[in-house]
Amino acid sequence: MVTKKVVGLSEAALSRFVHRTRRALGLKGTVNVLVTSSGAMRSLNWRFRRKNQPTDVLSFSAARQAKSKSPLVGEIAISADIAAQNAARLGHSPAAEIKVLVLHAMLHLAGFDHERDNGAMAREEARFRHELRLPSALIERGQHSAKPRSAPRSRLRARRPA
């Protein structure tokens, strides 16, 4: 659902990208994506993380949500405002930045955690970024992240963390 418009990205295009990425990562079920304002992201970040500031992306695994029989993998919230700022700073389109954020969040939904996995998520993010033809990945931009290896051109599924 897009509550804040992003130049060059329709709801249909975002839906196709989410479907393609979900299949590439081997995630079974639905992933809901909300593209919204920084104000809404500040509220979500406060409500779920007790951080009173906007953030670029949040992911919510269905495992953390109330148990239900629906095939929901999880939900993702993205700030269109921060995505546009980052895209301008990094020299690519806001639509491409939204896709980078979706990939990052979907890796979290697949069970990766870049704060604890010794670079495993960074390597997977770089590999899928290359496969999905996206600009630099979110973890690659971080100053304290492990440097990912070059991504091979393959159609392999994501390896689930142990």
Buried (B, 14 or more C-beta within 10 A) or exposed (E): EBEBEBEEBEEEBBEEBBEEBBEBBEBEEBBBBBBBBBEBBBBBBEEEEEEEEBBBBBBBBBEEEEEEEEEBBBBBBBBBBBBBBBBEEEEBBBBBBBBBBBBBBBBBBBBBEBEEBEBBBBBBBBBBBBBBEBBBBBBBEEEEBBEBEEBEEEEEEBBEBE
